[in-house]
Each structure stands twice: as structure tokens, then as C-alpha cells.
């Protein structure tokens, strides 16, 4: 598989998304700055269409399928956000979609995916093979597969969030993004290295994973993709992957990215902080970057300018209430 995703690809994706995706705000918090000892800029992809950055990559990839014209529809597999993103992107292009999702996915994400017009095929997260199920659907229908992270068009689309942040915030020293399959961090890496350069003073790229699913951290340390034996048990349902994608891993290694981890309690505390101090409703996966900063998991940020991609906000009221009830006030 090619590892050639360039800044030009990200810029082309930005042109495709212009007027379709939201240009989400960058917000700051003096309280967060004081706690971390840095100037922190939050790119609020929880305010993106369908509630997450995933819309960017899905729309860019589905646009390519629609332009090609050879596939009558699209197929995807996802625990939730990519599912919704592909379903919405397909609807906007007038294409049918079939989405493979775990039956254990949050009810709100299942409902939203169906609400965007997709046919949902469910499987058991602990025993099913989503990629095999999706492959069977592709073989049966002739639809095109839109992978959640191992797709150059998806990665280029995800990189547009960082591109927008760099347009608005100058001279970032550190850029932080959640990591599941790695598409967001890979796209971010392409945008950051392309815009800020790859020299001695280059910005640090930091991914954040849940402790229970640290396959990305292990992979970068080992210099090869590590595949976990089972799906990670974590509240961060958007990061319940067993391995990085091949293409994201190659891009991360080339860009010199690093990965740190946070536990579920730290994630919850970050969700509470974001709700109380910035009035942002953020899902667990979306809060991991802020969690890492608040918990001191990212070294050497004092006095730095830090950009954080808050990747999503798809959490329903009942689950949000239950999760934040696990923590004290921020």
C-alpha cells in the first residue's frame, strides 16, 4: 500500500470540503493554560457535522467514489463516528450506504447512522470480524469500501482539521490528537510537517491512546505494527481498535510522532473539565488529548504553544451523565 499522502492531497481535500464541512472554532481556556503551564488551543471537531472530525475524511473519500462513478454505493465498518460520517456523506452524494457496526456501539451512534439513511449490519464486538463482514458485503453488492483510516483519501480529509488550526494559530510547538486506527494523527502529521517544516525546530506530534488499547504506542516503540489480542475495554469507544492502519503507521513513523496513554478516569476528568470550564460536550475519545495534558502525560510542554484536536462530541445525555458522575468537579 502506498504511503504517499502529501500536503497537496490535504489541500485538495480542503477544497472538496469547502462549504460542506464546518470550519470549526479554535477555543482557549485560561484555566487550562494555568493548569498545564502552556498556551493551549482546542480545535473543536465536536462541533463538526455529525459531531466528529470523521466527516472530513469520509466526505473526501465518498466524493472520490461518486466522481469515479463505477460503484453504485459505499460500505464502511465502524464503532460509530466513521459510520455516521460515511452514511451522511453518502446521503449528500445521493449514494446508498451499508455500514457494519458492533451491536455494542452506543445507541445514539447506531440511531444516528440509520437516521442518515444507511442500512446497518451489526455484529458482536468480541467475536465478529468487521472487516470480513464488510468484504462480504462489497462482494455481494459491488459497493466501494470506505475504510475508517487505511485510505489515502480519508487521511487527507482528516488532515484538513489541522490545516485549519494552523491557518488560525501561528507557531505551534506541539500538536496533539487522539489515536484509534491512526487516520487523524496521520493526516495531522502530513499537514503539520507540510506547513511547519521538518527541520530541527519542528513541532512535536503527539497521539493519545487509552491505556487499555496502547497498540499504537507499542508499535512506534517496536518499529512495527503491534496487533492486540482483543478489543480494548475502555470508555473511549472511538478508540477500540486492535491495531493502527498500515498507512497511518507508516506516516506516523516517517513524521516522528510519539504516543502517550491515559486511563479512563483521566478521560472522565477531562470531560468534566471541558464541560465546566469551556462549556463543550465532548465524548470520551475526543477528550483524550486534554486528558493527557491535565494528567501530565505529555512531557516538556511548559511554556509551549500546544494545539489539541478535540475529535468528537457524540455522546448522548444519559451516557454523558453516567460518565461524568464517576468524577468529582473540575
C-alpha positions in Angstrom: 0.0 0.0 0.0 1.3 3.5 -0.9 2.4 5.7 1.9 2.3 8.8 -0.3 -0.2 11.3 1.2 1.1 14.8 0.7 0.3 18.3 1.8 -1.2 18.8 -1.7 -3.6 16.0 -1.1 -4.7 17.6 2.2 -5.1 21.0 0.4 -7.2 19.3 -2.3 -9.4 17.7 0.3 -9.8 21.1 1.9 -11.1 22.4 -1.4 -13.6 19.5 -1.7 -14.8 20.2 1.9 -15.1 23.9 1.4 -18.7 25.0 2.1 -19.7 21.4 3.1 -17.8 20.7 6.3 -17.9 23.2 9.2 -14.8 25.3 9.8 -14.8 24.5 13.5 -13.7 27.1 16.1 -10.5 27.1 18.0 -11.1 28.0 21.6 -8.9 28.7 24.6 -9.2 28.4 28.4 -7.1 30.5 30.8 -7.8 27.9 33.5 -6.4 25.1 31.2 -3.4 27.2 30.4 -2.7 27.7 34.1 -3.1 24.1 35.0 -0.9 22.9 32.1 1.6 25.8 32.2 1.3 26.2 28.4 -0.8 28.1 25.8 -3.4 25.6 24.7 -5.6 25.9 21.6 -8.5 23.5 21.2 -9.7 22.7 17.7 -13.4 21.8 18.3 -14.3 19.0 16.0 -17.0 18.0 18.4 -18.9 20.9 16.6 -18.3 19.4 13.2 -21.1 18.0 11.1 -22.4 14.7 12.6 -20.3 15.6 15.7 -16.8 14.5 14.8 -13.8 15.0 12.6 -14.7 11.8 10.8 -16.9 13.7 8.4 -13.9 15.3 6.8 -12.2 12.1 5.7 -15.5 10.3 4.9 -16.8 13.1 2.7 -13.5 13.4 0.8 -13.4 9.6 0.2 -17.1 9.3 -0.8 -16.6 12.3 -3.2 -13.9 10.3 -4.9 -16.2 7.3 -5.2 -19.1 9.5 -6.6 -16.7 11.2 -9.1 -15.4 7.8 -10.3 -18.9 6.6 -11.0 -18.1 2.9 -11.1 -19.6 1.9 -7.7 -23.3 2.1 -7.0 -22.9 2.7 -3.3 -20.5 2.6 -0.4 -19.7 0.2 2.5 -17.9 1.0 5.8 -17.2 -0.6 9.1 -17.0 1.5 12.3 -17.9 1.6 16.0 -19.8 4.8 15.4 -18.3 8.1 14.2 -17.0 6.9 10.8 -20.3 5.0 10.4 -22.2 8.2 10.8 -19.8 10.2 8.6 -20.0 7.8 5.7 -23.7 7.5 6.0 -24.1 11.3 5.9 -21.5 11.7 3.1 -23.3 9.0 1.0 -26.7 10.7 1.5 -25.2 14.1 0.4 -23.9 12.4 -2.8 -27.1 10.5 -3.4 -25.5 7.1 -2.8 -26.8 4.2 -0.8 -24.6 3.0 2.1 -24.3 -0.2 4.2 -22.5 0.2 7.5 -21.1 -2.7 9.6 -21.3 -1.7 13.3 -20.9 -3.6 16.6 -24.2 -4.3 18.3 -22.5 -2.9 21.5 -22.0 0.5 19.8 -23.6 3.4 21.7 -27.3 3.5 21.0 -27.1 7.2 19.8 -24.5 6.3 17.2 -26.5 3.4 15.9 -29.6 5.5 15.7 -27.8 8.4 14.0 -26.3 6.2 11.4 -29.7 4.8 10.5 -31.1 8.3 10.6 -28.7 9.3 7.9 -30.2 6.7 5.7 -27.7 3.8 6.0 -28.5 0.1 6.2 -26.8 -1.1 9.4 -25.4 -4.6 9.7 -24.5 -5.5 13.3 -22.0 -8.0 14.7 -20.7 -8.9 18.2 -17.6 -6.9 19.1 -15.9 -9.7 20.9 -16.4 -12.4 18.4 -17.1 -10.9 15.0 -14.7 -9.8 12.3 -15.9 -6.5 10.9 -13.5 -6.4 8.0 -14.6 -9.8 6.8 -18.3 -8.9 7.1 -17.7 -5.7 5.1 -15.7 -7.6 2.5 -18.7 -10.0 2.1 -21.0 -7.0 1.6 -18.7 -5.5 -1.0 -18.5 -8.8 -2.9 -22.3 -9.1 -2.8 -23.2 -5.5 -3.8 -20.3 -4.2 -5.8 -20.2 -1.2 -3.5 -16.9 0.6 -2.7 -15.3 0.2 0.7 -14.6 3.4 2.5 -12.1 2.3 5.2 -12.0 4.2 8.5 -8.3 5.0 8.4 -6.3 2.9 5.9 -7.3 5.1 3.0 -5.3 8.0 1.5 -8.4 10.0 0.8 -9.7 9.5 4.3 -6.3 10.5 5.8 -6.1 13.6 3.6 -9.6 14.6 4.7 -8.7 14.2 8.3 -5.7 16.4 7.9 -7.8 19.4 7.0 -8.7 19.9 10.7 -5.0 20.5 11.5 -4.7 22.7 8.3 -7.4 25.0 9.6 -5.9 25.2 13.0 -2.5 26.1 11.5 -4.2 28.8 9.5 -5.7 30.3 12.6 -2.9 29.7 15.2 0.7 30.6 14.4 3.8 28.9 15.6 2.6 25.8 17.4 5.2 23.8 19.2 3.2 20.7 19.9 0.1 19.3 18.1 -1.9 16.6 19.9 -4.6 14.3 18.5 -6.4 11.2 19.7 -5.4 7.9 18.1 -7.5 4.9 17.3 -6.7 3.5 13.8 -4.4 6.5 13.3 -6.1 8.3 10.4 -6.4 11.6 12.3 -2.8 11.7 13.6 -1.5 10.6 10.2 -3.4 13.4 8.4 -2.4 15.8 11.1 1.2 14.8 10.6 1.1 15.4 6.9 -0.5 18.9 7.4 1.9 19.9 10.2 5.1 18.7 8.5 4.0 20.2 5.2 3.1 23.6 6.7 5.6 23.9 9.6 8.5 22.1 8.1 10.6 19.1 9.1 13.7 20.7 10.4 15.5 20.8 13.7 12.9 23.0 15.3 9.9 21.1 14.0 6.7 20.8 16.0 6.2 17.7 18.1 3.4 15.4 17.0 1.7 13.6 20.0 -1.0 11.0 19.7 -3.1 9.9 22.7 -4.5 6.4 23.3 -6.4 4.8 26.1 -4.1 2.7 28.4 -6.2 -0.4 27.7 -5.5 -0.1 23.9 -1.9 1.1 23.5 -1.2 -0.8 20.3 0.0 2.5 18.7 2.4 3.3 21.4 3.8 -0.2 21.3 4.1 -0.1 17.5 6.1 3.1 17.4 8.4 1.8 20.1 8.9 -1.6 18.4 9.2 -0.1 14.9 6.5 -2.5 13.6 2.7 -2.7 13.8 1.6 -4.4 17.0 -1.9 -6.1 16.9 -3.6 -6.6 20.3 -5.1 -9.9 21.1 -8.6 -8.5 21.9 -10.6 -5.3 21.5 -9.6 -2.9 24.3 -12.0 -2.4 27.2 -12.3 1.3 27.6 -14.9 4.0 27.7 -13.3 5.6 24.6 -15.4 3.6 22.2 -13.9 5.5 19.2 -10.5 4.1 20.1 -11.4 0.5 20.5 -9.1 -0.7 17.7 -6.6 -3.6 18.0 -4.0 -2.1 15.6 -3.0 1.0 13.7 -3.7 1.0 10.0 -0.8 0.1 7.8 -0.7 3.5 6.0 -1.2 5.6 9.2 1.6 3.7 10.9 4.0 4.4 8.0 3.1 8.1 8.0 3.5 8.4 11.8 6.9 6.7 11.8 8.1 8.9 8.9 6.9 12.1 10.7 8.5 11.2 14.1 5.2 11.0 16.0 5.0 9.9 19.6 2.1 8.4 21.5 1.2 8.6 25.2 -1.7 7.0 27.1 -4.4 8.0 29.5 -6.7 5.9 31.7 -10.5 6.0 31.8 -10.6 8.0 35.0 -8.3 10.7 33.5 -10.6 10.8 30.4 -13.7 11.4 32.5 -12.0 14.1 34.5 -11.1 15.8 31.2 -14.7 15.5 30.0 -15.8 17.2 33.2 -13.2 19.9 32.9 -14.3 20.7 29.3 -17.9 20.8 30.2 -17.5 23.0 33.3 -14.7 25.3 32.1 -15.2 25.6 28.3 -18.9 24.6 28.0 -18.0 21.9 25.5 -19.7 18.5 25.5 -17.0 16.0 24.4 -17.2 12.2 24.0 -14.5 10.1 25.8 -12.3 9.7 22.7 -12.5 13.4 21.9 -11.3 14.2 25.4 -8.1 12.1 25.5 -5.8 14.9 24.3 -6.9 17.3 27.1 -6.8 14.4 29.5 -3.1 13.8 28.6 -2.3 17.4 29.2 -4.2 17.7 32.5 -2.6 14.4 33.8 0.9 15.5 32.9 1.3 12.6 30.4 2.9 14.8 27.7 6.4 15.9 28.9 8.0 19.2 28.2 5.0 21.4 27.3 5.7 24.1 29.9 5.8 27.5 28.1 4.9 25.9 24.8 2.1 26.6 22.3 0.0 23.4 22.1 -2.7 22.7 19.6 -5.2 19.9 20.6 -7.7 18.4 18.3 -10.9 17.7 20.3 -12.1 15.0 17.9 -15.7 14.4 18.7 -18.8 15.0 20.8 -21.1 12.1 20.0 -22.3 11.1 23.5 -25.9 11.0 24.4 -27.3 12.7 27.5 -27.7 9.5 29.6 -24.2 8.2 28.9 -22.7 11.7 29.5 -24.5 12.0 32.8 -23.3 8.5 33.8 -19.7 9.1 32.9 -19.2 12.4 34.5 -20.9 11.1 37.6 -17.8 9.0 38.1 -15.7 12.1 38.7 -15.7 15.0 41.1 -15.9 18.6 39.9 -13.1 20.0 37.8 
